[in-house]
Amino acid sequence: MSRNKPRIYDKEFKLNAINLYLTSGRPYDQVSDELGIPVGTLVTWVQAHKKDGAEAFPGKGCLKPSDAEVAQLRKELAIVREERDILKKAVGIFSSQRR
């Protein structure tokens, strides 16, 4: 029993499919039949495009620019918190030694 590999569509194809749907005024099922893709796939693409606009479909293994920025800021925040905690401990050690 062999399984079908999921098809991978590039960003250009997805954007063209979305544009065709939005400009033609035809229902999802007609556009998806014409393009040879499942209806649910087209619906998902249109919803993602409406939600994220130009940032939709960043590519496999890539983050949207806004998500990448958030991840970078979280890393920086973790480093700063760790440095702050080290400094707090050092101040506590040095202030107790003077007494």
N, C-alpha and C positions, 0 to 999 in steps of 0.2 A: 504494500500500500504506500504509494508515494504521495508526498504532500506538495502542494504548489507553493513555490517561493513567493513571498509577498512582492508585489511590484513596487519599484522605487521610481518616483516621478521627480524630475528636477523642478526647481523653483519657477523657471520660465513656463513650463507646461502648466503648472498649477495656476500661475497668474493668468495665462491665456484662457484656461478653462473658466476661471472666475469671471474674467472679462466677458467671455462669450455668454455666460449665464446672465450676468447683470445687464448686458446691452441687448440681448436678443428678446428678453421678455418671455422666454419659454420656460416651462416648468423644469424642475431638476431632472426628472426622469428622461425627458427628451434630450437634454444636453448631455447627460451621462451616457445614454445609449449611443449618441452620435460620436462621443469621444472614446467609448469602450471602457468606461470606468464605472465602478459601483456607485449607486445613488448616494449612499451614506458617505462615501469618500468625498464627493463633490460638496455635499452639505457641510461636512466638517471643514473643508477648505474655505468655503464662503464664510462660515462663522469665524474661523481663525483670522481671516483677512479683515472682517468687520471689526473684530476685537483688537487686533494688533497692528493693522495697517501695513506700513512699509517694513515693520520688524517681523512680520509673519514669515514662516518658513526659513529659518536661518541656516538649515542644513543639518545633516546627520552628525551628531556629536558636538554641535556648536550651540552656544547660548545666544539668546537675543542680546543685543547690546545693553539694554536696561538690566537684564538679569545678570550679565557679566559684571556690570558695575556694582550691583548689589553684592555679589559674591566677593568681589575685591574689597569693598568697604567692610564687609563682615570679617574678612581675614585681617585687615588693618586694625579693626576694633579689638579683635582677640589679642593681637600683639600689644596694643596700647594697654589693655587691661592687665595683661601679664606683667608688663613693665611697671605699671602702677602698683601692683601687688608686691613686687620685689622691692620697690622703693619704700613702701609702707613698712615692710619687714625690716629693712635696713635702718630706717629712722627709729623703729622700736628698739632694735639692738643697740644702736649707738646712744640713744637717750638713756637707756637703762645702765649702760656702762659708766656714765658720768656721775651717777648718784653714789 
